Structures are given as C-alpha cells and as structure tokens.
Amino acid sequence: MLKRKAESILLCSALVASMLAGCGSNAATQTSEAGENKTTAEAANDGREVVEVTAVLQLNPEISLENNPILQKIEEDTGVRLIIEAPPLNNFWDRVKILVGTGDMPDFFAYGADTYATQWAEEGLLADVTDLIKDYPNLSTNISKEQYGDTKLLGDDRIFGVPRPNSYDKAGFLINKKWLEAVGMDAPRTVEEFVEVCRAFTTQDPDGNGKADTYGVSFGAQQNSMDSGIWHMNNDFLSTAYNIAAWHHGMPDADGSFKLRPLKSEYYDYVTLLRDMYAEGIVDREFITHKSEEHTEAFAQGRVGIVGTSGKNYTTTVLERYGLNIDDYEYCAPLALDDSHDPVYVMPPSNWMAYFINADSEHIDAVLKVLDWANSEEGFVAMQLGLQGIHYNSYDIETRTIDRTEEQTKAVNKVTSNMFAFANAYQNQEALMGGSTPEIIEKWQKETEAADQVTTECYTPFVKVVDKIAIEFPDDVQGLNSLEVRYVTGEVQLDELKNFIDTDYQPKTAEIAQEFADFMAENPVRFEK
C-alpha cells in the first residue's frame, strides 16, 4: 500500500534528502523522549492513563524539547505524552516524505495540504477524520468550514487533516530604512522602483563596510516541494503585481479570467524579471537553493535589504525574533505593476499547514484530543505564550496584549513559538497583534494601516483542483519546475520554456484547467479596499 503511485516521487525525494542531509541543516534533529521510569500505561496525576503519541513537527531550532513545560502542560491536561521528532527546518519536508514513503510514519505530523498530502490521502495513508471532528468541540468552533476546505484533499467532503488555523495573511515586504537613507532613496511602490532600489542596495555599499557584499532582495523558495524553487508566498509582494500568487491559485488574471499559473498573461514578464535581476546580480542568487527561512535570515543578518513577509506578524516573526532594532526597518504594501495599478493582497481562508494522522495509528482519538485542547482558549494561550507567572505576568485575550519582561520573552522562545503551537489563531485572531511591547504594537498599527489604505484585498476560496496536475502529470510538473529555475538562472532560453508549456503542459492540463475555471465561476472572488 505504501509504494503505489507515489513511489517514484518519494524515492526521488528520499535521494535528494540523503544527498542534502549533511549540508543543508540549520540544527540537529531534536527528539522528545518519555522520561525515565515512565511507561505508556503509567497513571497521570489524576489517575488517568498516559497515552504516548509520536509526532514529527516543524519547530524553531532554539526550542528545547527536554523537560519542556509546554509538553508537560499538554500531558497534565490531556493525558497524552507527545514523543516528538523535530528535524532541522531545512530538511523537514524531505524527512516527512521519507517517513511516509518508508512506512515509518508517526501517529501524526505537520505538513502542507499540498499535492503530496493529496496523493497520500488517495493511497489510504491518512486518516479520514470527517466523522470524528464533531466529538471535539474546539475543532469546530475555532476552525471554520472554509478552513477545513484546505484538507478536503480529494475534492469531496471528506476531511483528511486538521488545519492549523491562522488569521488572514497579507503579503508585503520589509525594507532596511538605514540602507534607504544611505543610498538616498524612498521605499519602492512599483516594480520599476523596486528594481532601482535593489540595484542601489547591491552597488552602493549601503552598510558602509567598504565591501561588495550586499544584495537588494532575497526570495523564499522550497526546492524540495512539488512546486518550483521560484515560487513562495513570501514572494507574493512582487508576483501579485503580475496577477500571480505563488500558492493561492484563485487570483484572477488581468482580464478577470482564471488560468493556470504558466498560462497567465503576465507569467513570462514575471519570470523574465527574475531572470534579469539574477543576471545583473541584484538579487541574492542563493535563493534558488532555499528550502526554508534562509531569505529571512539573510535579511536579519544584514546581507540583503528587502524581504517578503506577512503584514500580520512581521514584528514578532522577524523583528523581535531576530532582535532587530525596530526603528531601522519598515513594513510596506505589496508592489504595484506601475502607477496606474493598485497593490493587491490575496486572501484565501488562512491556515498554516495542517496536522495529518496516520491511518494505521492506534491513537487517532488521542491526537484529536491534543489538537482540540490546543484550539481551546487555555491551550491556545499556553502554546503561544507559555505559562503565566513564568513566561508572562498577565495577558488580555480581548485586546491581545501581554505584560512580560525581556527575560520572560527570552525564556518562552526556548520552549514554544507560533511554529510549535497547534493553532495560530483563536477566534480568528493571533495571540499577539503587532508585538509584545507598546512601542512595537504602535509601529505595527501605523505601518499596516498605511499599507491597507493603498492596497486592494482579493478574497479567494481554497482551490484544490489544481493540485490534481502534480498527481496526474508529475513528470510534466517537474519538467516545468526545472525549466523555470533554469530559465531564471540563464541556462535555457525563453523559447524552450514556451515550447514546453505550449506543446506539453497546456494540452495535458486542459481538462483540469477547465475544472478550475468552472470552480471559480461557482466560487467567485471578492475585492475590497
């Protein structure tokens, strides 16, 4: 059962992972083990049996799982002891695919609701939780029907995973204000201005160290996904100017129609822009090898001056996380194609990955119990902010404001984070809106309100039908991915990319493209400003 249609894809992923395991890691794999003299059936404090559940999760490298108070809190409240494997971020996706491909799946794991997940559902590897969710009230009240649409992987009403609920994302960018001052420029509003700023950041020594060691921008990428390395949601601040959102296919084309990404009217303009910037050397060329958060790290280290980010949480996930001086950076709205266009936020129902349960697990209910607890107010606060009295003094969930010291902030970053938490929104809002201090919150409010005033919001449904392309035509998807990257790096010419799309990709995907257009006609997008 484990080696059916996915065998060739998974084998390829395993080979890639084995080759990169020693060179792409940013931390050693972490595991949490059961404590000494503890057994699966050992009684908890209240006399309940403790159930051990295995999980593979994506965690910040600074988090320590040993004697972790959040894991202890989960065990105390639910009677479930989590035995966690946390692979290095750079190899997380490959590690999950290897475990699924070899049959060594944990009880549950975090992963994106992508084409791999769809294929695993088709093969019967993922538990169908449709009829179980009703028994866990927080999984219904804190996760909407629209959000569950992300894990209806097979195009019907069956649910194959529990989404990690998020608040609406808004893809803008952060820019280094000190660098802008050094080169005498303003933050860019259009694509042309963006290129000019990137050129200045690369050639005019904006950090003043006398070395040619800076670049204008670094992009996000996931070379180990079924999608190509030039697509990432952190690049939407640029690609939406061309009516393309990396992973949100519901963004209409310039004429209002709905087309597959490589068939959109401005697709070639966008990939050619990347090619030109790559050739000129004004973009961090290493982005084509990125697999996780390398682009954000490059920005925090002062190697690039612009990076795409989420407008809802850039203060916590970038500025506070990396200890940056908030006065040196500014959040900006996504770019417009030119002065005659508005910037656009693409906003589908928001999740950050999902949790998939092994169909053969003996602990499906235990997993759902933990996820239900994490979507309660108590569990949400604990996994996002830690424990009161230790990691913060007080917290007001109505205003999403917190009182904590710098020492408490450092302490909580070692035990939990929004990457660890099983829910990133409670009642559609994140735990901290704008940051952890009044100064940071004021900055966030000012910058995001300014961006909102000039940006059109495009609300779209989840679009799962497009995922069928990678399942039915995996070789063609990989062929397109390879050609896109090689075109950007200058290894192939535009004619070769066009010929492949026109003679191979477009004819084979025609029926799915029509299904996509029909789905969008029944589920129209909504624009607001």
LOZARO-921782 format. One record per residue: residue in three letters; x, y, z of N, C-alpha, C in turn. Coordinates in steps of 0.001 Angstrom, whole numbers, plus 500000, padded with zeros to 6 digits. Layout:
BEGIN
ALAXYZXYZXYZ...
END
This chain:
BEGIN
MET500820498797500000500000500000500000500850501248500000LEU502066501136500530502877502325500725503647502740499485LYS503672501888498450504545502208497322503786502141496001ARG502647502776495983501887502770494759502269503953493885LYS501317504826493575501583505877492605502679506831493044ALA502862506981494322503838507986494804505263507474494817GLU505487506212494448506790505603494662507923506373493998SER507749506724492726508857507395492044509128508768492631ILE508059509505492998508248510840493571508926510735494920LEU508455509826495759509013509692497098510450509195497061LEU510727508299496139512093507806496024513024508945495634CYS512571509769494691513374510925494296513604511844495479SER512551512103496252512698512974497420513670512384498424ALA513597511066498621514492510429499580515943510554499141LEU516164510384497823517529510510497333518048511925497508VAL517193512911497201517599514303497395517911514565498850ALA517035514075499731517246514311501161518547513696501640SER518829512487501171520050511833501641521288512581501182MET521206513200499982522355513943499493522543515247500235LEU521419515858500670521494517174501303521569517116502812ALA521377515947503399521258515866504858522448516465505578GLY523612516333505005524784516834505712525140518265505414CYS524468518888504405524908520231504031523824521279504139GLY522561520902504332521508521904504337520890522133505681SER521406521559506719520760521643508018521133522919508727ASN520171523411509538520474524569510364520467524206511835ALA520212522940512149520254522454513526520135520950513487ALA520546520314514567520417518872514651518972518494514908THR518600517280514486517265516786514773517073516669516272GLN515928517165516748515584517050518155514537515965518334THR514574515306519462513517514372519822513172514567521278SER511905514347521596511492514325522997511178512883523344GLU511716512415524420511526511028524817510741510964526118ALA510117509820526348509442509621527621510474509623528741GLY510083510190529873511013510275530993511364508918531552GLU512415508871532360512839507616532956511741507060533842ASN511626505713533853510668505008534698509224505357534373LYS508972505831533128507598506096532726507212505117531641THR506016504624531696505522503698530693504248504253530098THR503833503667528979502635504146528307501426504106529215ALA501331503119530052500147502960530889500289503588532263GLU501370504346532480501564504942533794500455505926534118ALA500013505960535355498930506861535739499437508282535820ALA498637509228535324498941510644535455498536511105536848ASN498708512393537117498443512912538457497026512641538917ASP496082512656537979494688512460538364494237511017538198GLY495162510109538010494832508701537907494568508216536496ARG494579509098535516494348508668534143495562507942533584GLU495323507115532594496434506512531888497052507539530949VAL498352507482530815499053508362529897499267507613528588VAL498838508203527508498996507610526186500161508295525489GLU501101507531524993502232508094524256501896508165522773VAL502051509360522218501731509619520817502974510183520137THR503340509626519002504520510089518277504125511155517255ALA505008512125517059504725513220516136506012513710515502VAL505911514189514280507005514891513611506513516305513371LEU507188517280513974506743518663513941507853519583513451GLN507456520710512916508392521723512453508555522749513576LEU509755522804514163509995523671515314511175524597515080ASN511116525773515711512270526659515705513449525947516356PRO514653526094515830515808525383516384516143525774517811GLU515722526977518252516046527401519614515173526734520674ILE514119526046520258513239525393521227513875524096521725SER513880523921523042514385522691523646513199521821524055LEU513230520566523643512149519640523986512384518933525311GLU513604518954525788513923518276527042513293519025528214ASN512517518309529018511830518899530174511035520148529784ASN510416520082528636509685521234528118508377521428528892PRO508163522591529506506967522797530329505670522796529528ILE505721523107528247504511523079527432504096521636527167LEU505063520787526891504747519363526724504215518777528027GLN504770519213529135504267518749530428502843519228530667LYS502549520457530254501200521004530370500212520203529525ILE500611519854528309499752519043527445499449517706528093GLU500474517084528655500278515784529301499364515897530515GLU499553516930531317498716517114532500497256517336532140ASP497016518102531083495643518472530738494926517438529889THR495679516652529118495031515725528180495319514257528453GLY496343513972529249496730512581529456497486512006528279VAL497994512883527405498732512440526223500162512953526315ARG501099512037526219502522512388526213503013512387524769LEU503449513532524285503934513653522916505407513279522837ILE505710512335521979507084511943521682507408512545520319ILE508171513629520324508316514478519139509672514294518481GLU509645514203517165510852514359516362510752515705515665ALA511775516528515792511798517850515154513015517932514243PRO512882517547512973514023517609512057514485519045511848PRO515715519238511393516155520594511038515189521210510031LEU514960522505510135513983523158509268514302522945507794ASN515564522994507437515933522886506032515647521504505442ASN515527520506506295515277519146505805513936518594506274PHE513111519455506855511856518965507426510981518277506391TRP510773518919505249509847518375504255510345517042503700ASP511636516964503434512193515703502948512055514603503994ARG512266514947505256512170513949506319510765513372506399VAL509759514214506319508379513717506363508115512790505183LYS508552513188504003508303512352502822509016511007502918ILE510206511004503510510911509732503700510129508831504659LEU509651509397505764508915508600506751507644508023506154VAL506934508824505364505717508314504722506077507265503682GLY507109507529502904507483506624501829508009505285502305THR508625505260503492509191504007504008508255503282504965GLY507100503885505236506151503246506143506452503477507607ASP507355504406507911507720504688509305506993505929509833MET505763506083509445505003507267509827504774507318511335PRO504849508521511916504457508680513318502934508640513417ASP502421508840514631500966508901514776500388510103514045PHE501094511234514091500659512389513298501853513266512986PHE501673514149512005502767515016511585502203516295510980ALA503017517334511019502673518601510384503149518574508944TYR502320519118508060502705519173506644501735520105505923GLY502117520573504765501231521401503969500160520573503281ALA499016521187503045497923520498502344498171520593500843ASP499249519937500399499697520084499017499456518807498224THR500129518693497088499906517547496222500411516245496837TYR501456516306497639501905515094498318500834514613499286ALA500294515526500070499241515146501009498046514570500269THR497701515171499143496591514652498343496860513227497892GLN498074512972497467498418511632496998498395510630498159TRP498863511065499316498828510169500476497384509845500869ALA496496510812500734495077510548501026494512509559500020GLU494851509712498766494390508780497736494842507359498029GLU496027507220498580496591505896498833496152505311500169GLY495309506010500881494793505490502137495745505599503299LEU496728506480503211497730506599504265497316507569505361LEU496377508463505065495947509481506023494559509142506563ALA494371509351507852493085509063508482492020510036507996ASP490859509505507682489678510311507368489021510680508694VAL489041511968509043488544512404510350487186513099510247THR486551512974509102485295513692508855484282513479509963ASP484055512228510329483006511907511300483486511987512746LEU484755512299512944485299512351514302485331513765514868ILE485431514749513994485631516130514440484496516612515339LYS483278516152515055482124516621515842482244516285517322ASP483072515310517669483245514921519065484251515807519804TYR484849516745519084485862517625519669485447519069519390PRO484740519694520329484059520968520043484969522086519573ASN486178522170520098487054523271519703487551523146518272LEU487543521926517751487947521723516365486877522204515395SER485685522445515908484614523001515086484438524499515306THR484578524943516558484341526354516852485517527246516488ASN486734526705516549487904527542516265488433527366514853ILE487934526372514132488352526135512753487096526146511893SER487046527024510930485829527210510140485686526147509053LYS484483526053508521484248525138507401485123525513506216GLU485300526817506011486147527266504903487594526832505112GLN488068526882506346489441526451506605489600524949506416TYR488567524176506780488633522729506540488650522408505051GLY488243523354504229488316523120502791489718522830502322ASP490715523280503072492112523040502718492491521577502837THR491832520839503734492185519435503948491132518477503377LYS490234518999502573489357518140501767490132517828500493LEU491078516939500654492128516767499657491674516111498365LEU490587515360498412490201514569497251489027515164496490GLY488697516411496789487666517081496010486241516771496427ASP486082515971497490484745515719498018484689516295499422ASP483731515852500234483558516435501565484347515726502660ARG485164514753502303485952514058503319487130514920503774ILE487372514902505093488425515713505702489568514799506127PHE490774515081505653491917514212505907492979514857506793GLY492658515955507421493615516581508317492960517708509087VAL493614518108510161493136519219510979494006520433510667PRO493438521472510062494236522653509736494776523334510990ARG495908523997510836496401524893511887495830526278511567PRO494770526687512272494083527922511889494968529140512047ASN494796530051511124495582531264511057494643532438510845SER495086533634511108494336534811510699494721535142509259TYR493954535973508615494221536294507216495637536820507033ASP496302536289506006497651536717505686497624537898504723LYS498615538745504824498787539854503903500266539925503549ALA500565539708502276501957539567501847502526540891501373GLY503291541556502251504034542753501880505525542491501994PHE506303543543502312507740543326502448508320544257503502LEU509434543829504076510232544646504985511415545226504230ILE511771546466504594512910547100503943513783547757505005ASN515080547757504765516055548341505674516084549858505459LYS515552550609506424515468552070506303516847552737506318LYS517781552185507074519130552773507120519793552659505748TRP519547551568505072520097551416503722519454552417502768LEU518145552635502917517481553620502075518108555003502278GLU518353555354503517518977556643503811520375556723503210ALA521104555614503275522479555604502764522526555824501256VAL521534555315500526521535555458499066520644556606498608GLY519990557295499559519182558463499226517930558146498438MET517228557076498814516023556671498078514873556445499035ASP513658556408498476512457556090499238512088554627499019ALA511242554108499896510768552732499732510006552609498409PRO510221551550497669509587551412496350508092551144496452ARG507357551647495461505916551397495363505578550569494128THR506402550666493089506164549955491839507304548989491562VAL507097548112490578508134547143490212509389547862489733GLU509227548898488922510391549627488416511190550249489559GLU510510550847490513511208551440491654511891550360492490PHE511260549206492615511838548077493357513171547661492745VAL513221547532491440514453547133490761515545548183490984GLU515153549453490931516130550521491145516708550474492561VAL515856550229493547516330550142494929517238548929495100CYS516844547796494524517682546596494617519058546844494004ARG519078547579492912520359547884492253521226548752493165ALA520606549749493796521362550628494684521864549876495912PHE521025549015496473521432548233497639522598547302497326THR522715546899496071523777545974495671525070546700495338THR524963547874494760526148548522494182526683549706494969GLN525905550233495938526326551484496593526746551302498046ASP527139550097498430527667549830499770526775550431500865PRO525505549999500945524572550642501878524922550426503345ASP525673549375503666526038549147505065527357549827505432GLY528010550429504449529197551235504711530423550474505161ASN530512549192504826531686548437505275532793548380504220GLY532550549040503101533579549090502070533704547829501246LYS532768546910501387532814545637500664531584545493499768ALA531752544773498678530629544484497782529969543187498234ASP529274543237499376528742542005499960527261542113500310THR526543543031499656525113543180499916524323542981498628TYR523056542602498798522147542416497670520836543133497961GLY520099543397496908518847544099497083517803543293497816VAL517611542038497419516496541253497934516882539781497960SER516265539040498871516339537581498839514915537056498803PHE514704536020498022513371535442497869513253534126498635GLY512027533796498988511755532490499580511660531433498493ALA511911530199498865511812529091497914511681527792498679GLN511165526768497997511114525419498565511489524439497471GLN512784524221497337513262523365496261512811521916496425ASN512391521538497621512022520142497848510538519916497699SER509772520923497278508335520745497111508046520345495668MET506777519993495388506397519707494013506355520991493204ASP506417522120493896506419523398493204507853523838492982SER508040524725492019509374525153491653509981526097492671GLY511293526172492651512007526991493602511831528478493443ILE511137528943492423510956530387492279509630530847492873TRP508846529938493453507529530295493975507498530128495485HIS507022531141496169506891531111497614505963532245498015MET505172532050499093504229533092499486504950534370499908ASN506205534271500372506945535470500737507425536259499526ASN507176535732498326507496536462497105506267537125496501ASP505104536920497130503868537475496573503871538998496557PHE504670539623497404504739541089497383505160541600496014LEU505843540751495246506274541102493896505396540434492838SER505132539145492985504426538413491928502974538845491759THR502343539343492837500949539772492682500825540996491777ALA501898541725491575501869542814490592501613542276489191TYR501907540975489009501687540300487728500471539371487785ASN499620539589488786498400538786488971498699537313489216ILE499794537061489921500190535700490272500464535644491772ALA499784534739492469500095534440493861500649533032493899ALA501775532855494569502524531600494467501662530374494734TRP500971530350495860500253529143496257498747529356496357HIS498272530549496011496846530840496077496342531042494650HIS495867529954494056495582529949492626494319530724492266GLY493573531177493269492320531859492984492459533299492552MET493664533833492452493832535207491985493553535278490487PRO492605536125490071492283536183488645493386536823487827ASP493351536549486525494294537164485603493895538624485375ALA494697539339484614494458540764484402493086541038483803ASP492574540113482994491268540311482355490112539735483173GLY490403539249484396489357538701485252489112537225485071SER489763536593484103489595535153483882490482534374484846PHE490272533062484866491047532200485762491828531191484934LYS493134531263485075494021530404484298495050529769485214LEU495614528659484773496733528067485475497918529017485407ARG498768528964486407499835529951486553500674530148485296PRO501214529095484661502071529345483499501318529803482254LEU499983529849482344499178530297481208498671531724481397LYS499013532348482508498556533712482750499271534699481822SER498596535799481577499062536732480547500401537373480886GLU500718537520482177501962538191482558502979537249483196TYR502752535952483014503664534950483565505083535123483016TYR505224535266481700506556535384481107507229536695481505ASP506428537742481697507009539002482166507617538822483551TYR506922538081484406507415537898485779508683537060485820VAL508674535908485160509871535054485227511046535716484520THR510765536539483519511849537261482852512410538351483753LEU511569538983484559512066539937485545513040539259486503LEU512672538089487011513570537356487908514874537011487201ARG514770536613485949515970536267485173516891537485485039ASP516299538629484728517108539824484540517785540247485848MET517056540169486959517637540538488253518737539561488649TYR518524538284488359519525537258488655520796537516487831ALA520616537817486543521763538049485671522556539278486102GLU521837540307486555522503541536486986523165541377488346GLY522728540379489100523321540148490412522759541026491503ILE521549541552491333520962542428492350519982541678493255VAL519896540380493074519145539506493953520116538484494536ASP519861538068495747520667537013496359520480535742495540ARG521489535371494763521348534245493843521178532904494549GLU521494532850495817521334531596496539519865531239496763PHE518956532148496437517548531863496718517053530626495992ILE517646530290494861517175529122494129517512527811494838THR518326527877495898518624526673496688517883526665498017HIS517130527720498316516476527827499613515416526748499813LYS515274526346501078514286525322501416513441525708502626SER513775526809503282513021527173504481513060528683504686GLU513756529156505713513730530569506069515054531281505800GLU515811530761504858517120531358504588517009532811504128HIS515942533150503406515791534525502919515600535499504079THR514814535095505078514609535954506246515885536066507073GLU516608534974507178517872535005507911518871535945507228ALA518898535928505903519805536822505177519459538282505454PHE518174538582505541517733539945505848518147540324507268ALA517901539434508222518242539722509619519745539890509813GLN520532539214509003521993539297509107522574540485508358GLY521718541287507715522194542456507008522865542159505691ARG522517541040505074523101540705503775522226541159502615VAL520920541347502869520004541862501859519144542951502510GLY518600543842501683517859544974502220516360544864502138ILE515846543851501426514405543667501262514086542189501397VAL512966541889502072512494540511502147510975540514502271GLY510329539578501611508894539445501724508505538900503087THR507349539336503599506910538898504922505412539071505050SER504869538565506128503437538701506402503180539974507176GLY502231540774506710501918542012507388501282541825508746LYS500767540642509016500071540451510289501028540158511441ASN502225539668511161503081539249512277504570539484512047TYR504932540374511150506357540581510879507101541122512096THR506389541819512978507063542344514166507535541217515077THR506736540162515188507115539056516071507997538031515379THR507685537711514111508411536630513433509730537075512833VAL509925538369512672511197538856512117511884539813513100LEU511254540947513385511940541978514166512260541510515579GLU511261540974516288511512540519517662512292539219517687ARG511962538326516799512629537018516806514138537158516631TYR514547538068515743515978538215515463516601539371516231GLY515846539981517130516392541042517960516820542270517191LEU516071542642516156516429543778515318515913545081515924ASN516604546159515649516175547488516082514979547895515236ILE513819548036515859512586548249515089512611549557514310ASP513390550532514747513430551815514054514197551752512734ASP514927550660512524515745550537511315515005549878510153TYR513750549462510371513051548693509353511622549197509195GLU511083549018508006509724549472507716508984548420506907TYR507710548205507280506857547309506503506151548109505417CYS506092547536504216505491548220503069504445547340502394ALA503516547995501734502494547291500956503135546534499806PRO502456545512499266502991544843498081503173545829496932LEU503968545452495969504283546339494852503160546371493821ALA503003547498493189502097547626492049502911547521490766LEU502266547090489695502986546958488433503507548316487971ASP502682549332488099503076550698487775502124551645488482ASP502244552933488216501436553922488928499954553849488595SER499605553162487526498193553052487145497484551878487820HIS498225551075488595497655549905489258497751550058490771ASP496840549367491462496903549277492919497628548001493324PRO498336548018494452498850546752495000497693545894495480VAL497919544580495561496851543639495899497327542654496952TYR496498542454497983496665541344498911495758540201498454VAL496290538990498331495475537816498008495178537096499306MET493888536871499599493494536441500939492499535278500898PRO493004534047500772492137532879500942491899532628502429PRO490961531755502796490866531353504210492244530889504660SER492669531320505833494079531181506178494348530032507137ASN495235529146506725495815528107507567497325528172507426TRP498014527649508426499466527468508312499731525977508443MET499770525298507311499944523852507269498732523161507906ALA498881521866508179497817521078508806498466519896509509TYR497661519205510313498146518019511023497433516796510452PHE498237515875509951497716514675509319498002513469510209ILE497008512614510337497098511466511235497292510195510420ASN498198509371510862498459508072510252497182507233510284ALA496738506776509127495509505979509057495603504704509880ASP496816504204510117497010502970510880497308503221512354SER497269504485512760497567504804514159496511504224515093GLU496973503770516253496060503289517284495620504425518210HIS496100505643517925495859506761518843495216507953518141ILE494333507689517198493688508780516469492925509687517421ASP492188509117518340491417509935519278492338510738520192ALA493467510163520588494401510896521444494980512100520707VAL495293511925519425495797513047518635494744514147518556LEU493504513760518266492438514757518154492181515440519495LYS492369514720520578492193515311521912493215516419522141VAL494470516178521749495506517194521898495209518399521017LEU494836518152519768494551519252518857493330520043519309ASP492344519349519876491168520037520408491558520945521573TRP492385520431522479492867521235523604493637522455523101ALA494467522271522076495275523368521546494422524446520898ASN493206524107520481492296525078519891491320525663520899SER491482525289522183490722525946523245491449527211523658GLU490792528084524401491461529311524846492671528984525706GLU492528528042526630493632527697527523494814527125526753GLY494535526186525871495612525574525109496268526539524145PHE495457527377523510495994528370522582496960529307523284VAL496558529827524438497407530767525167498685530080525636ALA498571528855526145499747528152526650500755527875525538MET500282527410524385501212527049523320501776528279522611GLN501050529385522661501548530598522024502456531409522946LEU502093531480524240502744532435525139503444531806526329GLY503271530505526533503881529859527680502969529874528892LEU503560529809530071502814529678531315502844530978532105GLN501676531383532595501594532625533361502422532511534636GLY503122533593534976503988533600536142505401533177535835ILE505563532463534727506903532039534308507325532777533037HIS506427532757532053506763533333530758506055534665530498TYR505097535029531322504464536341531232503750536611532552ASN503511537893532797502841538284534045501329538293533892SER500854538860532799499417538900532547499175538972531051TYR497967538571530640497608538569529223496113538831529096ASP495755539744528206494351540079527945493995539573526553ILE493195538508526506492881537910525216491932538774524404GLU491202539681525059490301540551524310491084541573523502THR492116542136524081492934543137523384494196542542522765ARG494474541264523088495667540573522602496942541305522999THR496961541758524254498145542438524772498697541667525955ILE500002541801526163500690540993527170501629541871527993ASP501800541480529245502797542110530114503841541065530434ARG505054541265529952506140540337530249507465541066530138THR508448540529530826509768541140530843510600540612529672GLU511735541258529457512647540799528419513158539406528738GLU513387539149530020513860537817530424512788536766530162GLN511518537105530409510432536169530148510297535892528651THR510492536921527841510431536734526392511521535779525928LYS512723535939526441513817535041526084513524533620526543ALA512912533510527725512622532181528273511569531451527443VAL510518532162527037509448531491526298509913531072524912ASN510843531815524323511348531458522994512100530138522988LYS512464529646524179513161528368524274512213527186524469VAL510928527480524698510004526369524995508816526308524048THR508452527415523400507335527358522467507414528526521498SER506546528510520491506504529553519467505257529339518633ASN504974530277517736503819530065516864504059528937515867MET505313528532515675505591527376514835505288526074515572PHE505485526077516878505194524900517708503695524779517962ALA503015525896518152501600525886518526500758525187517471PHE499749524446517932498870523719517024497728524585516497ALA497621525811516990496670526793516463497353528151516490ASN497299528855515381497930530174515328496913531298515359ALA495654530954515546494621531962515737493545531377516638TYR493017532232517496491870531867518326490787532904518063GLN489630532420517645488549533314517228489042534293516159ASN489801533741515236490281534438514037491333535511514316GLN491915535513515493492960536481515797494172535774516394GLU495350536331516101496569535772516658496715536153518120ALA497645535489518802497821535719520237498285537134520521LEU499224537618519750499733538976519915499527539723518609MET498795540798518676498537541592517490499536542744517437GLY500612542522516711501556543602516491502845543529517267GLY502929542692518291504174542598519031503957542521520524SER505042542566521274504961542323522711505218543564523554THR505459544720522914505639545960523677504769547045523054PRO504399548053523829503588549148523276504253549825522079GLU505571549953522118506281550616521026506167549810519721ILE506335548502519846506268547664518654504836547607518127ILE503860547516519027502457547486518605502087548776517875GLU502546549912518396502261551196517746502876551243516345LYS504096550748516231504762550704514922503962549835513951TRP503562548652514415502807547722513570501485548334513122GLN500763548943514039499483549550513687499657550636512630LYS500651551471512808500879552577511877501238552066510487GLU502153551109510419502636550638509119501599549792508394THR500907548910509113499916548069508434498693548872508010GLU498309549865508803497184550718508399497529551509507149ALA498764551984507071499198552719505874499178551810504647ALA499616550562504822499597549613503709498166549274503302ASP497293549069504281495903548727503989495202549821503188GLN495541551057503461494865552175502807495116552221501299VAL496226551668500850496550551739499422496386550406498704THR496013549357499443496019548008498889494615547446498752THR494335546823497622493072546132497380493177544706497915GLU492136544248498600492104542892499141491289541991498217CYS491895540872497834491260539903496939490980538630497734TYR489721538405498095489331537240498894488991536080497954THR489682534967498149489504533811497269489155532567498081PRO488558531557497446488369530273498130489642529449498080PHE489678528344498850490736527362498659490504526672497322VAL491564526476496565491459525853495252492282524572495265LYS491603523441495412492317522162495486492410521460494144VAL491541521826493201491512521113491927492834521222491189VAL493555522325491367494832522500490663495868521485491140ASP495724521002492377496679520018492895496665518725492085LYS495577518478491370495484517249490578496550517189489497ILE497046518340489073498033518350487989499293517596488401ALA499781517869489600501012517218490048500808515723490279ILE499584515328490580499304513913490813499181513163489487GLU498486513743488535498253513064487262499421513228486287PHE500153514330486420501256514594485478502520515008486236PRO503017514155487124504179514547487944505424514849487122ASP505654514099486049506848514342485242506787515702484562ASP505601516088484117505460517376483451505610518528484437VAL505108518333485665505277519356486690506754519532487011GLN507453518420487193508884518505487477509640519103486297GLY509201518778485082509839519358483903509665520861483844LEU508447521321484158508196522761484180509014523436485278ASN509045522817486459509821523382487557511285523563487171SER511834522537486573513240522585486184513492523677485147LEU512606523778484179512787524789483138512647526199483705GLU511718526395484640511558527719485245512833528158485956VAL513366527268486775514585527605487507515744527832486543ARG515872526969485558516982527089484604516833528318483717TYR515586528725483465515388529963482711515817531171483546VAL515439531176484812515811532285485684517330532382485813THR517998531250485900519462531260486074520215531431484756GLY519482531488483630520119531729482342520607530498481626GLU520227529319482091520712528080481476519929527702480229VAL518671528146480127517869527891478925517265529206478474GLN516806529235477225516205530437476658514681530369476750LEU514054531516476525512598531621476667511871530676475715ASP512392530486474507511721529622473536511553528205474064GLU512557527714474790512477526347475312511402526234476376LEU511313527228477253510258527226478266508891527341477617LYS508733528250476669507454528428475985507037527172475240ASN507976526558474554507663525360473768507143524243474664PHE507767524076475841507307523035476758505891523319477237ILE505631524571477598504292524917478096503253524748476995ASP503566525182475786502589525154474693502322523741474181THR503368522909474089503211521595473447503011520456474432ASP503428520622475683503300519545476665502324519913477784TYR502649520967478511501903521290479727500451521689479427GLN500253522622478527498898523126478296497947522062477762PRO498313521256476758497369520232476284497025519197477354LYS498006518782478128497746517737479128496876518241480275THR496990519504480592496269520034481749494954520717481359ALA494550520604480111493400521356479618492116521034480399GLU491875519754480668490647519384481376490650519923482805ILE491787519843483473491881520369484838491743521884484821ALA492318522514483804492194523972483684490728524372483556GLN489940523579482816488512523883482677487780523643483995GLU488146522572484705487562522333486028487839523505486962PHE489052524006486889489450525150487707488595526376487370ALA488454526657486085487652527810485670486197527647486108ASP485658526434485994484276526179486410484117526351487919PHE485101525865488670485049526009490126485057527480490529MET485903528254489892485985529672490247484723530424489835ALA484058529969488777482796530597488389481729530367489457GLU481804529211490115480842528883491172481252529461492519ASN482517529823492648483046530352493913483807531646493634PRO483106532707493288483772533930492821484599534609493896VAL485631535293493452486458536085494359485724537382494699ARG486196538026495749485602539296496192486717540307496408PHE486565541494495867487557542548496031487030543609496985GLU487909544045497895487547545110498818488743546040498983LYS488442547310499258489510548264499556489017549243500620
END
